[in-house]
């Protein structure tokens, strides 16, 4: 589908052998947008309280992989994939889904070099969300190619049991387009802000915001970096895949392999794997 990029990663077990209780596991993708403002900031969103999944929680742009994200036309319409994810089928469709969901939820188009086309994609976000048009349709009409070279895979999380919905979610990180500010859709997402990772974690500890372990883990890792270039270099470094352990899914920090207390009594393994290494900030 797309070319180039780093070597494939074994990012946990294949979907077919994941534990299940009968609730279907859907493919999903999340895009963590980062920017220097002037130090490292992350775009965070707040999910509507009306949502049937992670209602009111702070998270990142993302959602389920749609059929159009695997459209055969992407062979010609996308380039620059940064490697595959063993354990996940057709990982390129996850990257495309992450880009599409970011357009729909916050009106930011990643990997689109033509400002006019990017503006058109954002203007079409309602039609994209409703399925009236696909991202492949819009890219083909614009005679353009979606550049995925800056969309780096950094983690994979599977919703644990029991849950009314379960997702096998690929997490990606990318630099935010210059000069573009997010505008939430007001439907699935009701607020957005650029924040320092350490500040987001402090607000979570104080109880001002709620998050689940995949989001907490990303903020923990990103809090060890100072600049976007550092994060992107680390994301492209082929660091080892580490499984995450937790005590509680929403009220305690996650523990990465190598952390003190990683295997302490009371911790348990998650269906979460991350390969963004710790940064230079101690």
C-alpha positions as CSV (number, residue, x, y, z in Angstrom):
1,X,0.0,0.0,0.0
2,X,2.7,2.5,1.0
3,X,6.4,2.4,0.8
4,X,9.5,2.9,2.9
5,X,9.9,3.3,6.6
6,X,11.5,1.3,9.4
7,X,11.4,-2.4,10.0
8,X,8.3,-4.2,11.2
9,X,7.7,-4.5,14.9
10,X,6.2,-7.4,16.8
11,X,3.7,-5.4,18.8
12,X,1.9,-8.0,20.8
13,X,-0.1,-11.1,19.8
14,X,-2.2,-11.4,16.6
15,X,-5.8,-10.3,17.0
16,X,-7.0,-13.9,16.5
17,X,-5.4,-15.1,19.7
18,X,-6.4,-12.1,22.0
19,X,-8.5,-13.1,25.0
20,X,-12.2,-12.4,24.4
21,X,-15.5,-12.7,26.1
22,X,-17.6,-12.5,23.0
23,X,-17.5,-8.7,22.6
24,X,-16.1,-8.0,19.1
25,X,-12.7,-6.3,19.0
26,X,-12.7,-3.5,16.5
27,X,-9.6,-1.9,14.8
28,X,-9.0,1.7,15.9
29,X,-6.3,4.3,15.6
30,X,-5.1,7.3,17.6
31,X,-2.9,10.2,16.5
32,X,-0.9,12.2,19.1
33,X,-0.2,15.6,17.7
34,X,2.8,17.4,19.1
35,X,4.2,20.9,18.7
36,X,6.9,23.2,20.0
37,X,5.2,26.1,21.8
38,X,8.1,26.8,22.3
39,X,8.6,23.7,24.5
40,X,6.8,20.4,23.8
41,X,3.0,20.5,23.9
42,X,0.5,17.8,23.1
43,X,-3.0,18.3,21.7
44,X,-5.5,16.8,24.1
45,X,-9.3,16.5,23.7
46,X,-12.2,15.9,26.0
47,X,-14.8,13.3,25.0
48,X,-18.4,14.2,25.3
49,X,-20.2,13.1,28.5
50,X,-22.8,11.5,26.2
51,X,-20.3,9.0,24.7
52,X,-20.9,5.3,25.4
53,X,-17.1,4.9,25.6
54,X,-14.6,6.8,27.8
55,X,-17.2,9.5,28.4
56,X,-15.8,12.8,29.6
57,X,-12.2,11.5,29.5
58,X,-9.2,13.4,28.2
59,X,-7.6,11.6,25.2
60,X,-6.2,12.2,21.7
61,X,-7.9,12.3,18.3
62,X,-8.9,8.9,17.0
63,X,-11.5,6.3,16.3
64,X,-12.4,3.1,14.6
65,X,-10.8,2.1,11.3
66,X,-13.4,2.3,8.5
67,X,-13.7,0.2,5.3
68,X,-12.6,3.3,3.3
69,X,-9.3,3.3,5.1
70,X,-8.4,0.1,3.3
71,X,-9.6,1.3,-0.1
72,X,-7.4,-0.2,-2.9
73,X,-6.8,3.3,-4.2
74,X,-4.5,4.1,-1.3
75,X,-1.8,2.1,-3.1
76,X,-1.4,5.2,-5.3
77,X,-2.8,7.8,-3.0
78,X,-0.5,7.3,0.1
79,X,3.2,7.0,0.5
80,X,5.9,6.9,3.2
81,X,4.5,4.4,5.8
82,X,6.9,4.1,8.7
83,X,6.9,0.3,9.0
84,X,4.4,-2.3,9.9
85,X,3.0,-3.7,13.1
86,X,3.1,-7.4,13.4
87,X,0.0,-8.6,15.3
88,X,-2.1,-6.0,13.4
89,X,-3.3,-6.8,9.9
90,X,-3.0,-4.0,7.2
91,X,-1.3,-1.5,9.5
92,X,-1.3,1.2,6.8
93,X,-5.1,1.4,7.1
94,X,-4.6,2.3,10.8
95,X,-2.4,5.3,9.8
96,X,-4.9,6.5,7.3
97,X,-7.7,6.1,9.9
98,X,-5.7,8.2,12.4
99,X,-5.3,11.0,9.8
100,X,-9.0,10.8,8.8
101,X,-10.2,10.9,12.4
102,X,-8.0,13.9,13.2
103,X,-9.6,15.8,10.3
104,X,-13.1,14.8,11.5
105,X,-12.6,15.5,15.2
106,X,-10.4,18.6,15.3
107,X,-10.1,19.9,11.7
108,X,-6.4,19.3,11.3
109,X,-5.0,17.5,8.2
110,X,-1.7,15.8,8.7
111,X,0.4,14.7,5.7
112,X,-1.2,17.0,3.2
113,X,1.3,19.4,1.6
114,X,-1.1,21.6,-0.4
115,X,-2.7,24.1,2.0
116,X,-5.7,24.5,-0.3
117,X,-6.4,20.8,-0.3
118,X,-5.9,20.6,3.4
119,X,-8.5,23.4,3.8
120,X,-10.9,21.5,1.5
121,X,-10.5,18.3,3.6
122,X,-11.3,20.2,6.8
123,X,-14.3,21.9,5.1
124,X,-15.5,18.4,4.2
125,X,-15.2,16.9,7.7
126,X,-18.9,16.5,8.2
127,X,-19.3,14.6,5.0
128,X,-16.3,12.5,5.9
129,X,-17.8,11.7,9.3
130,X,-21.2,10.8,7.9
131,X,-19.7,8.6,5.2
132,X,-21.1,10.7,2.3
133,X,-17.5,10.9,1.0
134,X,-14.3,9.1,1.8
135,X,-10.8,10.5,2.3
136,X,-9.7,8.5,-0.7
137,X,-12.4,10.2,-2.8
138,X,-11.1,13.7,-1.7
139,X,-7.4,12.8,-2.2
140,X,-8.1,11.4,-5.7
141,X,-10.2,14.4,-6.7
142,X,-7.3,16.7,-5.5
143,X,-4.8,14.6,-7.5
144,X,-2.7,14.4,-4.4
145,X,-0.8,11.9,-2.3
146,X,-1.1,11.5,1.5
147,X,2.4,11.6,3.0
148,X,2.5,9.2,6.0
149,X,6.2,9.4,6.5
150,X,5.8,11.7,9.5
151,X,3.2,9.5,11.2
152,X,5.2,7.2,13.5
153,X,3.8,4.2,15.4
154,X,4.5,4.3,19.1
155,X,2.1,1.9,20.9
156,X,-0.7,-0.6,20.7
157,X,-3.5,-1.0,23.2
158,X,-6.4,-3.4,23.4
159,X,-9.4,-2.6,25.5
160,X,-9.5,-5.0,28.4
161,X,-12.4,-7.2,29.5
162,X,-15.1,-6.6,30.5
163,X,-16.2,-3.7,28.3
164,X,-19.3,-2.9,26.3
165,X,-16.9,-2.0,23.4
166,X,-13.4,-3.3,22.7
167,X,-10.8,-1.8,20.4
168,X,-7.4,-2.9,19.1
169,X,-5.9,0.6,18.8
170,X,-2.6,1.6,17.2
171,X,-1.1,4.8,18.6
172,X,0.8,7.2,16.3
173,X,2.7,10.4,16.9
174,X,3.1,13.3,14.4
175,X,4.2,16.9,14.2
176,X,1.2,19.3,14.0
177,X,1.0,21.3,10.7
178,X,2.4,24.8,11.1
179,X,-0.1,27.6,11.9
180,X,-3.2,25.3,12.2
181,X,-5.3,25.5,15.3
182,X,-7.8,22.7,16.2
183,X,-11.6,23.2,16.1
184,X,-13.5,20.4,17.8
185,X,-16.5,18.8,16.1
186,X,-18.7,19.6,19.1
187,X,-20.3,16.2,18.8
188,X,-17.8,13.4,19.8
189,X,-15.3,16.0,21.1
190,X,-16.4,19.0,23.2
191,X,-13.0,20.7,24.0
192,X,-9.4,20.7,23.0
193,X,-6.2,22.3,24.3
194,X,-2.5,22.3,23.8
195,X,-0.8,21.2,27.1
196,X,2.6,20.3,28.4
197,X,2.6,16.5,29.2
198,X,3.7,17.1,32.8
199,X,0.9,19.6,33.3
200,X,-1.7,17.1,32.0
201,X,-0.4,14.5,34.4
202,X,-0.5,16.9,37.3
203,X,-4.1,17.8,36.6
204,X,-5.0,14.1,36.4
205,X,-3.3,13.5,39.8
206,X,-5.3,16.4,41.2
207,X,-8.6,14.9,39.9
208,X,-9.2,17.8,37.5
209,X,-9.3,15.5,34.5
210,X,-9.9,11.8,34.0
211,X,-7.8,9.5,31.7
212,X,-7.4,5.8,31.2
213,X,-4.0,4.0,31.1
214,X,-3.3,4.3,27.3
215,X,-3.5,8.1,27.6
216,X,-1.7,8.2,30.9
217,X,1.1,6.1,29.4
218,X,1.6,8.5,26.5
219,X,1.7,11.5,28.7
220,X,4.2,9.8,31.0
221,X,6.5,9.0,28.1
222,X,6.1,12.4,26.4
223,X,6.8,14.2,29.7
224,X,10.4,13.0,29.4
225,X,11.0,15.0,26.2
226,X,11.6,18.7,25.6
227,X,11.1,19.1,21.8
228,X,9.2,17.6,18.9
229,X,12.4,16.6,17.1
230,X,13.5,14.5,20.1
231,X,10.2,12.6,20.1
232,X,10.2,12.0,16.4
233,X,13.8,10.8,16.4
234,X,13.0,8.4,19.3
235,X,9.8,7.2,17.5
236,X,11.9,6.3,14.5
237,X,14.7,4.6,16.5
238,X,13.4,1.0,16.5
239,X,13.4,0.9,20.3
240,X,12.3,-2.4,21.9
241,X,8.6,-3.1,22.4
242,X,7.7,-3.1,26.1
243,X,4.6,-4.4,27.7
244,X,2.9,-2.2,30.3
245,X,1.8,-3.1,33.7
246,X,-0.7,-1.2,35.9
247,X,-2.3,-1.2,39.3
248,X,-5.5,0.5,38.3
249,X,-6.7,1.5,34.8
250,X,-7.5,5.1,35.5
251,X,-6.1,6.2,38.9
252,X,-2.4,5.1,39.0
253,X,0.6,5.7,36.7
254,X,1.5,2.9,34.3
255,X,4.7,0.9,34.8
256,X,7.1,0.2,32.0
257,X,9.6,-2.6,31.8
258,X,12.7,-1.5,33.7
259,X,10.8,0.7,36.1
260,X,11.2,0.1,39.8
261,X,8.3,-1.9,41.1
262,X,7.3,-3.1,37.6
263,X,6.4,-6.6,38.9
264,X,5.4,-5.6,42.5
265,X,2.5,-7.4,44.1
266,X,-0.7,-5.7,43.0
267,X,0.4,-4.9,39.5
268,X,-1.0,-6.7,36.6
269,X,-0.1,-6.9,32.9
270,X,-2.1,-5.0,30.3
271,X,-2.9,-5.6,26.7
272,X,-0.7,-2.6,26.1
273,X,2.7,-2.4,24.3
274,X,4.8,0.8,23.8
275,X,8.0,1.4,21.9
276,X,8.5,5.1,22.4
277,X,11.5,5.0,24.8
278,X,12.0,7.3,27.7
279,X,13.5,10.7,26.7
280,X,16.4,12.8,28.0
281,X,14.5,14.6,30.8
282,X,15.0,13.0,34.2
